[in-house]
Amino acid sequence: MSLFGPVPDAVDELICSGRGCRADATWGLLWNNPKLHTPERRKVWLACDDHREHLSTFLDTRGFLQSVVPVAELESAPRS
């Protein structure tokens, strides 16, 4: 990520966002719905290797997908 570019939302538990999946996430799918979010906002869906393509296609078809990054590049949410 660029120091001055869009910053993804912090993530909590690194578990795949695929329906019913509890696998460890290995990818962060960064997306933005321009009707709801400011241009610099990046929401994050997490994906395991098995669900990366399906979730990416779902977001891309709607014009929301901005990029896909390894989870190691995502910021963790602060623990309370």
C-alpha positions as CSV (number, residue, x, y, z in Angstrom):
1,M,0.0,0.0,0.0
2,S,1.1,3.5,-0.7
3,L,1.8,5.6,2.4
4,F,-0.6,8.2,1.1
5,G,-3.0,6.0,-0.8
6,P,-6.1,4.1,0.3
7,V,-5.7,2.2,3.6
8,P,-7.7,-1.1,4.2
9,D,-9.8,-1.4,7.3
10,A,-8.1,-3.3,10.1
11,V,-9.0,-7.0,10.4
12,D,-9.8,-9.0,13.5
13,E,-9.7,-12.8,13.2
14,L,-8.0,-14.1,10.0
15,I,-10.8,-16.5,9.0
16,C,-12.1,-16.8,5.5
17,S,-15.2,-14.8,4.7
18,G,-16.6,-17.6,2.5
19,R,-20.0,-18.8,3.7
20,G,-19.6,-21.5,6.3
21,C,-15.8,-21.6,5.9
22,R,-13.7,-21.5,9.0
23,A,-10.3,-21.9,7.2
24,D,-7.4,-19.6,7.9
25,A,-7.4,-16.7,5.5
26,T,-4.4,-16.2,3.3
27,W,-5.7,-13.3,1.1
28,G,-7.3,-9.9,1.7
29,L,-9.7,-8.8,-0.9
30,L,-9.9,-5.0,-0.8
31,W,-13.1,-3.5,-2.1
32,N,-15.1,-0.3,-2.2
33,N,-18.8,0.3,-3.0
34,P,-18.7,3.8,-4.5
35,K,-22.3,4.4,-3.6
36,L,-21.6,3.8,0.1
37,H,-17.9,4.5,0.7
38,T,-15.5,7.4,0.2
39,P,-13.0,6.8,-2.6
40,E,-10.1,6.2,-0.2
41,R,-12.0,3.6,1.9
42,R,-11.1,-0.1,1.5
43,K,-13.3,-2.7,3.1
44,V,-11.7,-6.1,3.5
45,W,-13.0,-9.6,2.9
46,L,-10.7,-12.4,3.9
47,A,-10.3,-15.5,1.7
48,C,-8.6,-18.9,2.0
49,D,-6.9,-20.3,-1.1
50,D,-10.1,-22.3,-2.0
51,H,-12.4,-19.2,-1.9
52,R,-10.2,-16.5,-3.3
53,E,-11.4,-16.8,-6.9
54,H,-15.1,-17.1,-6.0
55,L,-15.1,-14.1,-3.7
56,S,-12.9,-12.0,-6.0
57,T,-15.3,-12.8,-8.9
58,F,-18.3,-11.8,-6.8
59,L,-16.8,-8.4,-6.0
60,D,-15.3,-7.8,-9.4
61,T,-18.6,-8.5,-11.2
62,R,-20.1,-5.7,-9.2
63,G,-17.2,-3.3,-9.9
64,F,-16.2,-3.3,-6.2
65,L,-12.9,-5.2,-6.2
66,Q,-9.9,-2.9,-5.9
67,S,-7.0,-5.4,-5.2
68,V,-6.0,-8.7,-3.6
69,V,-3.1,-8.8,-1.1
70,P,-1.6,-11.4,1.2
71,V,-3.0,-11.2,4.7
72,A,0.5,-10.4,6.0
73,E,0.0,-6.9,4.4
74,L,-3.1,-6.2,6.3
75,E,-3.2,-4.3,9.6
76,S,-4.7,-6.1,12.6
77,A,-7.4,-4.5,14.7
78,P,-6.4,-3.6,18.2
79,R,-7.2,-6.2,20.8
80,S,-9.4,-5.1,23.7
